[in-house]
Amino acid sequence: MTSDLPVDGYGSAIRRRENTARRDLSYPPLPEPLTVPVYDNHTHLEIADGENPLGYREQLDRASSVGVRGVIQVGGDVETSRWSAAAALIEPRMLAAVAIHPNEAPALEEAGTLDDAIAVIDELAAQPRVAAVGETGLDFFRTPEAGRAAQFRSFEAHIRIAKEHNLALQIHDRDAHESVIETLLKVGAPERTVFHCFSGDVDMARICAAQGWYMSFAGNVTFKNADNLRAALSAAPRNLLLVETDAPFLTPLPYRGRPNAPYLLPNTLRGMAAHLETDVSLLSAQITANTELVYGRWDAEPVTAAHDVQRPDQAPRGGLA
């Protein structure tokens, strides 16, 4: 299935981040470029943010200039998954992940359309340059008890899709650590399983390590109150580490609260290296190798260059630009 969303030339974001009071809406400055490039394991370029939202090409141009080689663009419903798959087809610095977010599953179940949505994800998972199924999982923070059966059903369906298409699985896990782990062990995790925005403790990091599951750390690992995440980072084997922005959210220090973007990934990476007391370039090289083991090379499948046409009559805006 191909998307009918506007992926040629400059287009508008299909989501906009809800602003909060007194948040600084200016984008932070470019960090010092990395010597050894890395990949952003998880980002949402379909979401516009900031007082002057950046188009996805400008986002990726900035990222390239500081040593961020490519991104995994992640969907969370049918619309954003189609967007992600379509954008990856024309953008060589982007691979896509497609899924129904766990917080979307209960409403779809109630409407009787969850199976239809999962079927679309199954179709998108077969497209070129779709490298992962995600973000899927369980979220007990936002979903009450009544909606959790739908989350479990959706999660297990996404695990099946990832295994059938031999794709990586990107997990959203919020206040549901034990249930996520139990589900993965019960139905069998895909060979390449990633906990996006890892939020567990040392014990969970050790469980992930024993199972060979990857742990991806976001900008919140730099926050002053995130001692538990840094302890988990120390416990995680280096060969299972990934790094991400989860942009436009979780902007690393010293710019917490401002719009996040893939070009700010070096701030998180340097924070991780400082905590681990290791060389930034050594950590970059390890994470780059890990990322390519999970998703393959970004140039393994060609982009559709004929569709990559900019229209000069439209100015860059948020999202697909």
FIKEBA-235246 format. One record per residue (C-alpha): residue number from 1; chain; x, y negated, z negated. Coordinates in nm, 4 decimals. Example, Ala and Ser with C-alpha at 12.3 -4.5 7.8 and 13.67 -1.06 7.14 Angstrom:
<pts>
{pt 1 "A" {1.2300 0.4500 -0.7800}};
{pt 2 "A" {1.3670 0.1060 -0.7140}};
</pts>
This chain:
<pts>
{pt 1 "A" {0.0000 0.0000 0.0000}};
{pt 2 "A" {0.1354 -0.3423 0.0905}};
{pt 3 "A" {0.0559 -0.6636 -0.0867}};
{pt 4 "A" {-0.1505 -0.9431 0.0624}};
{pt 5 "A" {0.0083 -1.1915 -0.1788}};
{pt 6 "A" {0.2138 -1.4706 -0.0202}};
{pt 7 "A" {0.5711 -1.3463 -0.0101}};
{pt 8 "A" {0.6907 -1.5359 0.2964}};
{pt 9 "A" {0.8425 -1.8764 0.2411}};
{pt 10 "A" {0.7510 -2.0823 -0.0606}};
{pt 11 "A" {0.4531 -1.9674 -0.2636}};
{pt 12 "A" {0.3054 -2.0334 -0.6050}};
{pt 13 "A" {0.3444 -1.8329 -0.9222}};
{pt 14 "A" {0.0516 -1.6055 -0.9933}};
{pt 15 "A" {0.0810 -1.6579 -1.3685}};
{pt 16 "A" {0.1722 -1.9522 -1.5854}};
{pt 17 "A" {0.3099 -1.9209 -1.9353}};
{pt 18 "A" {0.0834 -2.0635 -2.1986}};
{pt 19 "A" {0.2556 -2.3592 -2.3576}};
{pt 20 "A" {0.2869 -2.3965 -2.7321}};
{pt 21 "A" {0.2951 -2.7204 -2.9257}};
{pt 22 "A" {0.6234 -2.9097 -2.9336}};
{pt 23 "A" {0.8139 -2.6595 -2.7183}};
{pt 24 "A" {1.0945 -2.8111 -2.5117}};
{pt 25 "A" {0.9931 -2.7434 -2.1514}};
{pt 26 "A" {1.3253 -2.8325 -1.9903}};
{pt 27 "A" {1.5465 -2.5568 -1.8484}};
{pt 28 "A" {1.8799 -2.5134 -2.0312}};
{pt 29 "A" {2.2082 -2.5869 -1.8509}};
{pt 30 "A" {2.4027 -2.3235 -1.6609}};
{pt 31 "A" {2.6335 -2.1163 -1.8834}};
{pt 32 "A" {2.9940 -2.0451 -1.8019}};
{pt 33 "A" {3.0021 -1.7822 -1.5251}};
{pt 34 "A" {3.0843 -1.4236 -1.6130}};
{pt 35 "A" {3.4035 -1.2778 -1.4723}};
{pt 36 "A" {3.2435 -0.9340 -1.4320}};
{pt 37 "A" {2.8831 -0.9481 -1.3041}};
{pt 38 "A" {2.5830 -0.7810 -1.4678}};
{pt 39 "A" {2.2163 -0.7127 -1.3917}};
{pt 40 "A" {1.9051 -0.8402 -1.5678}};
{pt 41 "A" {1.7208 -0.5232 -1.6690}};
{pt 42 "A" {1.3805 -0.6921 -1.7143}};
{pt 43 "A" {1.2397 -1.0258 -1.5969}};
{pt 44 "A" {0.9082 -1.1817 -1.4925}};
{pt 45 "A" {0.9706 -1.4247 -1.2086}};
{pt 46 "A" {0.5997 -1.4244 -1.1243}};
{pt 47 "A" {0.5382 -1.6360 -1.4357}};
{pt 48 "A" {0.5924 -2.0101 -1.3988}};
{pt 49 "A" {0.7294 -2.1975 -1.6979}};
{pt 50 "A" {0.8793 -2.5332 -1.7796}};
{pt 51 "A" {0.8022 -2.8892 -1.6841}};
{pt 52 "A" {0.9511 -2.8258 -1.3383}};
{pt 53 "A" {0.9041 -2.4537 -1.2693}};
{pt 54 "A" {1.1753 -2.2888 -1.0631}};
{pt 55 "A" {1.0907 -2.0811 -0.7579}};
{pt 56 "A" {1.2202 -1.7281 -0.7568}};
{pt 57 "A" {1.4923 -1.8000 -0.4998}};
{pt 58 "A" {1.6248 -2.0881 -0.7058}};
{pt 59 "A" {1.6095 -1.8653 -1.0138}};
{pt 60 "A" {1.8173 -1.6022 -0.8366}};
{pt 61 "A" {2.0553 -1.8553 -0.6805}};
{pt 62 "A" {2.1304 -1.9909 -1.0266}};
{pt 63 "A" {2.1724 -1.6377 -1.1577}};
{pt 64 "A" {2.4125 -1.5484 -0.8771}};
{pt 65 "A" {2.6224 -1.8558 -0.9536}};
{pt 66 "A" {2.6926 -1.7373 -1.3111}};
{pt 67 "A" {2.7538 -1.3685 -1.2409}};
{pt 68 "A" {2.4076 -1.2121 -1.2623}};
{pt 69 "A" {2.4112 -0.9830 -0.9609}};
{pt 70 "A" {2.0455 -0.8776 -0.9511}};
{pt 71 "A" {1.7245 -0.8323 -1.1494}};
{pt 72 "A" {1.4497 -0.5825 -1.2162}};
{pt 73 "A" {1.1282 -0.7752 -1.1517}};
{pt 74 "A" {0.8594 -0.6238 -1.3720}};
{pt 75 "A" {0.4829 -0.6013 -1.3237}};
{pt 76 "A" {0.2231 -0.5591 -1.5964}};
{pt 77 "A" {-0.1023 -0.5191 -1.4047}};
{pt 78 "A" {-0.2163 -0.4456 -1.0498}};
{pt 79 "A" {-0.1670 -0.8018 -0.9264}};
{pt 80 "A" {0.1784 -0.8587 -1.0717}};
{pt 81 "A" {0.2915 -0.5092 -0.9742}};
{pt 82 "A" {0.1909 -0.5739 -0.6140}};
{pt 83 "A" {0.3728 -0.9091 -0.6322}};
{pt 84 "A" {0.6851 -0.7433 -0.7668}};
{pt 85 "A" {0.6891 -0.4666 -0.5064}};
{pt 86 "A" {0.6286 -0.7138 -0.2223}};
{pt 87 "A" {0.8943 -0.9565 -0.3435}};
{pt 88 "A" {1.1554 -0.6817 -0.3772}};
{pt 89 "A" {1.0959 -0.5863 -0.0150}};
{pt 90 "A" {1.2281 -0.9244 0.1024}};
{pt 91 "A" {1.4780 -1.0160 -0.1724}};
{pt 92 "A" {1.8086 -0.8239 -0.1850}};
{pt 93 "A" {1.8816 -0.9354 -0.5416}};
{pt 94 "A" {1.5571 -0.7847 -0.6724}};
{pt 95 "A" {1.4268 -0.4368 -0.7424}};
{pt 96 "A" {1.0753 -0.3849 -0.8739}};
{pt 97 "A" {0.9099 -0.2091 -1.1654}};
{pt 98 "A" {0.5340 -0.1482 -1.1499}};
{pt 99 "A" {0.2865 -0.0596 -1.4255}};
{pt 100 "A" {-0.0219 -0.1405 -1.6259}};
{pt 101 "A" {0.0906 -0.3067 -1.9496}};
{pt 102 "A" {-0.0405 -0.1260 -2.2590}};
{pt 103 "A" {-0.2356 -0.4344 -2.3654}};
{pt 104 "A" {-0.4221 -0.4277 -2.0327}};
{pt 105 "A" {-0.5283 -0.0643 -2.0628}};
{pt 106 "A" {-0.8143 -0.0943 -2.3168}};
{pt 107 "A" {-1.0072 -0.3554 -2.1159}};
{pt 108 "A" {-0.9638 -0.1556 -1.7970}};
{pt 109 "A" {-1.0821 0.1584 -1.9737}};
{pt 110 "A" {-1.3881 -0.0228 -2.1052}};
{pt 111 "A" {-1.4648 -0.1486 -1.7540}};
{pt 112 "A" {-1.4217 0.2000 -1.6094}};
{pt 113 "A" {-1.1354 0.0923 -1.3829}};
{pt 114 "A" {-0.8265 0.2240 -1.5616}};
{pt 115 "A" {-0.7968 0.5271 -1.3336}};
{pt 116 "A" {-0.8255 0.3050 -1.0268}};
{pt 117 "A" {-0.5496 0.0785 -1.1570}};
{pt 118 "A" {-0.3227 0.3725 -1.2338}};
{pt 119 "A" {-0.3825 0.5053 -0.8820}};
{pt 120 "A" {-0.2574 0.1738 -0.7405}};
{pt 121 "A" {0.0566 0.2003 -0.9546}};
{pt 122 "A" {0.1087 0.5523 -0.8212}};
{pt 123 "A" {0.0916 0.4196 -0.4643}};
{pt 124 "A" {0.3251 0.1278 -0.5367}};
{pt 125 "A" {0.5753 0.3641 -0.7011}};
{pt 126 "A" {0.6298 0.5235 -0.3601}};
{pt 127 "A" {0.7305 0.1962 -0.1941}};
{pt 128 "A" {1.0924 0.1176 -0.1020}};
{pt 129 "A" {1.2834 -0.0909 -0.3568}};
{pt 130 "A" {1.0504 0.0073 -0.6417}};
{pt 131 "A" {1.3020 0.1448 -0.8880}};
{pt 132 "A" {1.1036 0.1894 -1.2078}};
{pt 133 "A" {0.7644 0.2415 -1.3648}};
{pt 134 "A" {0.7148 -0.0245 -1.6282}};
{pt 135 "A" {0.6398 -0.1917 -1.8407}};
{pt 136 "A" {0.4302 0.0775 -1.9999}};
{pt 137 "A" {0.4104 0.2150 -2.3505}};
{pt 138 "A" {0.2247 0.1330 -2.6700}};
{pt 139 "A" {0.1509 -0.1950 -2.8471}};
{pt 140 "A" {-0.0126 -0.1695 -3.1879}};
{pt 141 "A" {0.0505 -0.5379 -3.2632}};
{pt 142 "A" {-0.2119 -0.6764 -3.0241}};
{pt 143 "A" {-0.4394 -0.3749 -2.9758}};
{pt 144 "A" {-0.6728 -0.2615 -3.2551}};
{pt 145 "A" {-0.7369 0.1020 -3.3366}};
{pt 146 "A" {-1.0346 0.1242 -3.1018}};
{pt 147 "A" {-0.8217 0.0505 -2.7964}};
{pt 148 "A" {-0.5306 0.2786 -2.8669}};
{pt 149 "A" {-0.6706 0.5915 -2.7017}};
{pt 150 "A" {-0.6651 0.4037 -2.3705}};
{pt 151 "A" {-0.3048 0.3023 -2.4306}};
{pt 152 "A" {-0.2009 0.6614 -2.4943}};
{pt 153 "A" {-0.3823 0.7825 -2.1826}};
{pt 154 "A" {-0.2272 0.5117 -1.9685}};
{pt 155 "A" {0.1198 0.5703 -2.1128}};
{pt 156 "A" {0.1094 0.9419 -2.0395}};
{pt 157 "A" {-0.0112 0.8746 -1.6856}};
{pt 158 "A" {0.2790 0.6362 -1.6269}};
{pt 159 "A" {0.5265 0.8930 -1.7605}};
{pt 160 "A" {0.3852 1.1405 -1.5087}};
{pt 161 "A" {0.4157 0.8894 -1.2240}};
{pt 162 "A" {0.7773 0.8121 -1.3122}};
{pt 163 "A" {0.8674 1.1817 -1.3128}};
{pt 164 "A" {0.6804 1.2597 -0.9912}};
{pt 165 "A" {0.8544 0.9747 -0.8067}};
{pt 166 "A" {1.1905 1.0291 -0.9800}};
{pt 167 "A" {1.1935 0.6725 -1.1086}};
{pt 168 "A" {1.3197 0.5203 -1.4293}};
{pt 169 "A" {1.0658 0.4430 -1.7024}};
{pt 170 "A" {1.0650 0.1031 -1.8752}};
{pt 171 "A" {0.8928 0.1157 -2.2134}};
{pt 172 "A" {0.7127 -0.1636 -2.3970}};
{pt 173 "A" {0.7105 -0.0687 -2.7664}};
{pt 174 "A" {0.5701 -0.3086 -3.0230}};
{pt 175 "A" {0.4951 -0.1874 -3.3737}};
{pt 176 "A" {0.4532 0.1626 -3.2326}};
{pt 177 "A" {0.7978 0.3225 -3.2600}};
{pt 178 "A" {0.6931 0.6570 -3.4037}};
{pt 179 "A" {0.4016 0.7021 -3.1628}};
{pt 180 "A" {0.6130 0.6127 -2.8594}};
{pt 181 "A" {0.8817 0.8615 -2.9574}};
{pt 182 "A" {0.6257 1.1331 -3.0365}};
{pt 183 "A" {0.4597 1.0824 -2.6980}};
{pt 184 "A" {0.7882 1.1003 -2.5086}};
{pt 185 "A" {0.8872 1.4180 -2.6888}};
{pt 186 "A" {0.5431 1.5730 -2.6444}};
{pt 187 "A" {0.5035 1.5193 -2.2694}};
{pt 188 "A" {0.8710 1.5030 -2.1766}};
{pt 189 "A" {1.0519 1.1789 -2.1046}};
{pt 190 "A" {1.1769 1.0979 -1.7549}};
{pt 191 "A" {1.5458 1.1574 -1.7002}};
{pt 192 "A" {1.6098 0.7817 -1.7136}};
{pt 193 "A" {1.4082 0.6220 -1.9929}};
{pt 194 "A" {1.4653 0.2626 -2.1046}};
{pt 195 "A" {1.3366 0.0868 -2.4134}};
{pt 196 "A" {1.2920 -0.2675 -2.2835}};
{pt 197 "A" {1.3531 -0.5454 -2.5387}};
{pt 198 "A" {1.4643 -0.2867 -2.7931}};
{pt 199 "A" {1.3012 -0.3663 -3.1261}};
{pt 200 "A" {1.3847 -0.0653 -3.3385}};
{pt 201 "A" {1.6209 -0.0198 -3.6298}};
{pt 202 "A" {1.9401 0.1810 -3.6733}};
{pt 203 "A" {1.7504 0.5069 -3.7214}};
{pt 204 "A" {1.5581 0.4547 -3.3983}};
{pt 205 "A" {1.8772 0.3682 -3.2127}};
{pt 206 "A" {2.0214 0.6996 -3.3286}};
{pt 207 "A" {1.7111 0.8876 -3.2091}};
{pt 208 "A" {1.7394 0.7188 -2.8692}};
{pt 209 "A" {2.1071 0.8049 -2.8548}};
{pt 210 "A" {2.0380 1.1708 -2.9311}};
{pt 211 "A" {1.7811 1.1832 -2.6493}};
{pt 212 "A" {1.9932 0.9903 -2.3984}};
{pt 213 "A" {1.7421 0.7029 -2.3816}};
{pt 214 "A" {1.8717 0.3601 -2.2845}};
{pt 215 "A" {1.8335 0.0552 -2.5089}};
{pt 216 "A" {1.7998 -0.2860 -2.3457}};
{pt 217 "A" {1.8642 -0.5904 -2.5627}};
{pt 218 "A" {1.7115 -0.9317 -2.4938}};
{pt 219 "A" {1.7807 -1.2854 -2.6152}};
{pt 220 "A" {1.6252 -1.2211 -2.9560}};
{pt 221 "A" {1.9342 -1.0189 -3.0496}};
{pt 222 "A" {2.1048 -1.3594 -3.0869}};
{pt 223 "A" {1.8428 -1.5008 -3.3250}};
{pt 224 "A" {1.9599 -1.5762 -3.6781}};
{pt 225 "A" {1.6919 -1.3549 -3.8343}};
{pt 226 "A" {1.7691 -1.0537 -3.6103}};
{pt 227 "A" {2.0151 -0.8670 -3.8329}};
{pt 228 "A" {1.8149 -0.5467 -3.7785}};
{pt 229 "A" {1.8587 -0.5710 -3.4012}};
{pt 230 "A" {2.2300 -0.6365 -3.4304}};
{pt 231 "A" {2.2633 -0.3360 -3.6618}};
{pt 232 "A" {2.0830 -0.1243 -3.4000}};
{pt 233 "A" {2.3120 -0.2670 -3.1323}};
{pt 234 "A" {2.6124 -0.1516 -3.3329}};
{pt 235 "A" {2.4628 0.1971 -3.3629}};
{pt 236 "A" {2.3838 0.2315 -2.9919}};
{pt 237 "A" {2.6416 0.4114 -2.7758}};
{pt 238 "A" {2.7963 0.1760 -2.5192}};
{pt 239 "A" {2.6982 0.4090 -2.2341}};
{pt 240 "A" {2.3297 0.3593 -2.3203}};
{pt 241 "A" {2.3301 -0.0208 -2.3426}};
{pt 242 "A" {2.1481 -0.2540 -2.1049}};
{pt 243 "A" {2.0825 -0.6284 -2.1217}};
{pt 244 "A" {1.7811 -0.8332 -2.0146}};
{pt 245 "A" {1.6154 -1.1715 -2.0359}};
{pt 246 "A" {1.2431 -1.0843 -2.0468}};
{pt 247 "A" {1.2209 -1.4298 -1.8883}};
{pt 248 "A" {1.0506 -1.6662 -1.9312}};
{pt 249 "A" {1.0359 -1.5451 -2.2919}};
{pt 250 "A" {1.2968 -1.4826 -2.5654}};
{pt 251 "A" {1.5490 -1.7466 -2.4612}};
{pt 252 "A" {1.8777 -1.6783 -2.6407}};
{pt 253 "A" {2.0450 -1.9190 -2.8795}};
{pt 254 "A" {2.1231 -2.2043 -2.8690}};
{pt 255 "A" {1.8164 -2.2663 -2.6492}};
{pt 256 "A" {1.5487 -2.0663 -2.8306}};
{pt 257 "A" {1.1994 -2.1803 -2.7304}};
{pt 258 "A" {1.2961 -2.3367 -2.3985}};
{pt 259 "A" {1.2161 -2.1679 -2.0647}};
{pt 260 "A" {1.4203 -1.8550 -2.0101}};
{pt 261 "A" {1.5606 -1.7398 -1.6749}};
{pt 262 "A" {1.7976 -1.4729 -1.5425}};
{pt 263 "A" {2.0810 -1.7278 -1.5211}};
{pt 264 "A" {2.0833 -1.7408 -1.9031}};
{pt 265 "A" {2.1692 -1.3717 -1.9331}};
{pt 266 "A" {2.5393 -1.4532 -1.9990}};
{pt 267 "A" {2.4366 -1.6188 -2.3273}};
{pt 268 "A" {2.2826 -1.2947 -2.4513}};
{pt 269 "A" {2.5697 -1.0839 -2.3223}};
{pt 270 "A" {2.8270 -1.3020 -2.4955}};
{pt 271 "A" {2.6279 -1.2824 -2.8179}};
{pt 272 "A" {2.6269 -0.9037 -2.7938}};
{pt 273 "A" {3.0006 -0.8915 -2.7224}};
{pt 274 "A" {3.0770 -1.1192 -3.0157}};
{pt 275 "A" {2.8777 -0.9008 -3.2525}};
{pt 276 "A" {3.0406 -0.5846 -3.1200}};
{pt 277 "A" {3.3830 -0.7511 -3.1372}};
{pt 278 "A" {3.4605 -0.6485 -2.7821}};
{pt 279 "A" {3.5725 -0.8238 -2.4663}};
{pt 280 "A" {3.2886 -0.9768 -2.2643}};
{pt 281 "A" {3.4229 -0.8404 -1.9351}};
{pt 282 "A" {3.4573 -0.4888 -2.0758}};
{pt 283 "A" {3.0988 -0.4973 -2.2001}};
{pt 284 "A" {2.9805 -0.6397 -1.8669}};
{pt 285 "A" {3.1521 -0.3611 -1.6753}};
{pt 286 "A" {2.9979 -0.0950 -1.8988}};
{pt 287 "A" {2.6471 -0.2412 -1.8740}};
{pt 288 "A" {2.6749 -0.2823 -1.4968}};
{pt 289 "A" {2.7711 0.0840 -1.4625}};
{pt 290 "A" {2.4845 0.1856 -1.6928}};
{pt 291 "A" {2.2336 -0.0213 -1.4974}};
{pt 292 "A" {2.3311 0.1322 -1.1641}};
{pt 293 "A" {2.3048 0.4798 -1.3161}};
{pt 294 "A" {1.9476 0.4004 -1.4211}};
{pt 295 "A" {1.8194 0.2271 -1.1058}};
{pt 296 "A" {2.0721 0.2959 -0.8320}};
{pt 297 "A" {2.2378 0.0293 -0.6214}};
{pt 298 "A" {2.0450 -0.2816 -0.5233}};
{pt 299 "A" {2.1546 -0.2331 -0.1600}};
{pt 300 "A" {2.0539 0.1334 -0.1409}};
{pt 301 "A" {1.7367 0.0468 0.0513}};
{pt 302 "A" {1.7205 -0.2416 0.2998}};
{pt 303 "A" {1.5093 -0.5506 0.2571}};
{pt 304 "A" {1.2612 -0.6574 0.5235}};
{pt 305 "A" {1.4588 -0.9549 0.6467}};
{pt 306 "A" {1.2087 -1.0452 0.9199}};
{pt 307 "A" {0.9571 -1.1474 0.6524}};
{pt 308 "A" {1.2024 -1.3710 0.4686}};
{pt 309 "A" {1.1035 -1.6977 0.6337}};
{pt 310 "A" {1.1064 -2.0267 0.4465}};
{pt 311 "A" {0.8459 -2.2850 0.5343}};
{pt 312 "A" {0.9974 -2.6354 0.5066}};
{pt 313 "A" {0.6590 -2.8006 0.4607}};
{pt 314 "A" {0.6253 -2.6510 0.1123}};
{pt 315 "A" {0.8319 -2.7478 -0.1886}};
{pt 316 "A" {0.9760 -2.4891 -0.4277}};
{pt 317 "A" {0.7435 -2.4080 -0.7137}};
{pt 318 "A" {0.7243 -2.1442 -0.9829}};
{pt 319 "A" {0.7128 -1.7774 -0.8972}};
{pt 320 "A" {0.7524 -1.6644 -0.5409}};
{pt 321 "A" {0.9329 -1.9438 -0.3612}};
</pts>
